[in-house]
């Protein structure tokens, strides 16, 4: 549990799920009335990741592991990372 922050205020719940196909789950959530809170993308850590808020205010984070990235390479990639 955590306190609300400026970036993530009070919310009903937030859940992080690893799935086989995060793109498909993300798109299904949007097609079902969800609102994107984080666009689906591949992060420097090698996770294909996105977030959707459902009509009740819950945030669903979905991820698929797409690449094994050594810690040194992750660090380099995070330094270069920019949100689209």
N, C-alpha and C positions, 0 to 999 in steps of 0.2 A: 504494500500500500504506500501511497505517496500523497503529498499535498499538491493542490493545484498550483500551476505555474502560469506565467504570462503566455507561454507557447501552448500549453495544454491546461485549460481551465477545468472546473469541475465537470465530470461526465458520469453517465450511468456506469459504464464499464469499457474496458479496452482489452481485446484479446489478440494474441499473436499466434498464428497458425502456420505450420509448415504443410504445404500441399504439393501434389504432383505437378500441377500446372497453375502457377499463380496468375498468369495472364488470363486464363479462362475463368478462374474463380473471381478475379477482379472485375472482368467484363460482365459476368453473370450478376454480380452484386450491383453494378451500375444499372444494368437492364432491369433489375428488380426494385429500383427506386432509391438505391444508395447514392451518396454524394462523395466524390473523390476528395480525400483530405491529403493524399500524397500520391502523385502519379506513379504508375507502375514503371519501374526501371531496374537496371542491374546496378547494384552498389559495388563500391570498391572491394567489399568483403567477399564478393562472389555470390551474393544472394539476389535473386530477382524478386522485388519487394514493392508493395503498394498498400495504401490504406483507404478504406471506405467507411463512411458513417452511414449507419442504417436509419430508417425513419424514426426509430425510438431514441436515437442519439448515441448508440453504442458504436465504438470504432473497432473495425475488424482489420487487423494487419495480416496480410497474406504474403508468404515467401516460399520460394523454391530455391534450393541450393543448385547453382548452375556451374560453379567452378571452384576448385580448391585453390585458394590463394595464400601463399606463405605470408607470415606476419610482416616481414620486411617489405614485400610487394604491396600488401594492404596499406601499410603506412605511407608508402610513396603515392599510391593511388588516392588515398584520402586527402593528401596535401594538394593534389591537382583537381580534386572533385569540385564540380560546380553544379548546383541545381539547375535543371533546364528551365 
